[in-house]
């Protein structure tokens, strides 16, 4: 019986991953305004019933996608502050969903960047405070990275600006 539950859990994880990957793909090409639950189900090749078993609505899908993306960035982050800032800068600048939102949904993207009392922002703050050793340093780094969501950098710019930021402020 335990084997059956393990199999169901693995299937549910694969379904959720497919749904979130499809959501990111749609955002990358069409933006959030044009995102529809039916399209998420179709592109992910998951039934609508399964989609709604995982997520109650589009906002829930988007929140889960954002959470997954942030967690994945945290998991892959280097511990050295210079490498850390460059890593986040490059990841933000290269992200296809953020590029899609810059093109299709700049107002939504700007609203998402407003600091809020959301647990994702708390996790981001805590991560950078721990990594950089102070709230002030974390605040400076996060502000620099938020700017790149709207105005991405090249990898060379990311490297140079991360080094400059560390030397001047951190």
C-alpha positions in Angstrom: 0.0 0.0 0.0 2.9 2.4 0.8 4.2 1.8 -2.7 0.9 2.9 -4.2 1.0 6.2 -2.2 4.6 6.8 -3.3 3.6 6.3 -6.9 0.7 8.7 -6.6 3.0 11.3 -4.9 5.5 11.0 -7.7 2.8 11.4 -10.3 1.4 14.4 -8.5 4.9 16.0 -8.4 5.4 15.4 -12.1 2.0 16.9 -12.9 2.7 20.0 -10.9 6.2 20.4 -12.4 4.6 20.1 -15.9 2.0 22.6 -15.0 4.5 25.1 -13.7 6.8 24.6 -16.7 3.9 25.2 -19.1 3.0 28.3 -17.2 6.5 29.7 -17.5 6.5 28.9 -21.2 3.2 30.8 -21.7 4.4 33.8 -19.7 7.7 33.8 -21.7 5.8 34.0 -25.0 2.5 35.7 -24.3 2.7 37.3 -20.8 0.4 36.9 -17.8 -2.6 38.8 -19.2 -3.0 36.2 -21.9 -2.4 33.2 -19.5 -5.5 31.0 -19.2 -5.9 27.9 -17.2 -7.1 25.9 -20.2 -3.8 26.8 -22.0 -1.8 25.7 -19.0 -3.5 22.3 -19.1 -3.2 21.9 -22.8 0.5 22.8 -23.0 1.4 20.7 -20.0 -0.6 17.8 -21.3 -2.3 17.5 -18.0 -6.1 17.3 -17.6 -8.0 20.3 -16.5 -9.3 18.3 -13.5 -5.7 17.6 -12.5 -4.8 21.3 -12.9 -7.6 22.3 -10.6 -6.7 19.6 -8.1 -3.3 21.3 -7.8 -4.3 25.0 -8.2 -7.6 26.7 -7.5 -7.0 29.5 -10.0 -4.4 31.4 -12.1 -3.1 33.4 -9.1 -2.4 30.2 -7.2 -0.4 28.8 -10.2 1.5 32.1 -10.5 2.3 32.1 -6.8 3.5 28.5 -6.9 5.7 29.3 -10.0 7.2 32.3 -8.3 7.9 30.3 -5.1 9.5 27.5 -7.2 11.7 29.9 -9.1 12.9 31.6 -5.9 13.6 28.3 -4.2 15.6 27.0 -7.2 17.7 30.2 -7.2 18.4 29.8 -3.5 19.4 26.1 -4.0 21.9 26.9 -6.7 23.3 30.0 -5.1 27.1 30.1 -4.4 28.2 31.1 -0.9 30.9 33.7 -1.9 29.2 37.1 -1.9 30.8 38.2 -5.2 29.7 35.0 -7.0 26.3 35.2 -5.3 25.5 38.6 -6.6 26.7 37.7 -10.1 24.7 34.5 -10.0 21.5 36.2 -9.1 22.1 39.0 -11.6 22.7 36.6 -14.5 19.7 34.5 -13.5 17.4 37.5 -13.3 18.6 39.0 -16.6 18.4 35.7 -18.5 15.0 34.6 -17.2 12.5 34.0 -20.1 9.4 34.6 -18.0 10.7 38.0 -16.8 11.6 38.9 -20.4 8.0 38.0 -21.5 6.6 40.1 -18.7 8.8 43.0 -19.7 7.4 42.8 -23.2 3.8 42.0 -22.5 3.0 43.0 -18.9 5.3 45.8 -17.7 2.6 47.1 -15.3 2.0 43.7 -13.7 5.8 43.2 -13.4 6.3 46.6 -11.7 3.5 45.8 -9.3 5.0 42.4 -8.4 8.3 44.2 -7.6 6.8 46.4 -4.9 8.0 45.2 -1.6 5.2 43.6 0.3 4.6 41.7 3.5 4.5 38.4 1.5 6.3 35.4 2.7 8.3 35.2 -0.6 9.8 38.7 0.1 10.5 37.6 3.7 12.4 34.6 2.4 14.4 36.7 -0.1 15.2 39.2 2.7 16.3 36.4 5.1 18.4 34.7 2.5 20.3 37.9 1.6 20.7 39.0 5.2 22.2 35.6 6.0 24.4 35.6 2.9 25.7 39.1 3.3 25.6 39.5 7.0 23.4 42.6 7.5 20.1 44.1 6.7 21.7 47.1 5.1 23.9 45.1 2.8 21.0 42.8 1.9 18.8 45.9 1.1 21.4 47.3 -1.2 21.9 44.0 -3.0 18.2 43.4 -3.4 17.6 46.9 -4.7 20.3 46.4 -7.3 18.8 43.0 -8.3 15.2 44.4 -8.5 16.4 47.0 -10.9 17.7 44.3 -13.2 14.2 42.7 -13.4 13.2 45.8 -15.4 16.6 46.5 -17.0 18.6 43.3 -17.5 22.3 43.2 -17.7 24.7 41.2 -19.9 26.8 38.6 -18.1 29.8 40.9 -18.3 27.9 43.8 -16.8 26.6 41.5 -14.1 30.2 40.5 -13.2 31.5 44.0 -13.3 28.6 45.6 -11.3 28.6 42.8 -8.7 32.3 43.4 -8.1 31.8 47.1 -8.0 28.9 46.9 -5.6 30.8 44.6 -3.3 33.8 46.9 -3.3 31.9 50.1 -2.7 29.0 49.1 -0.4 29.3 45.6 0.8 
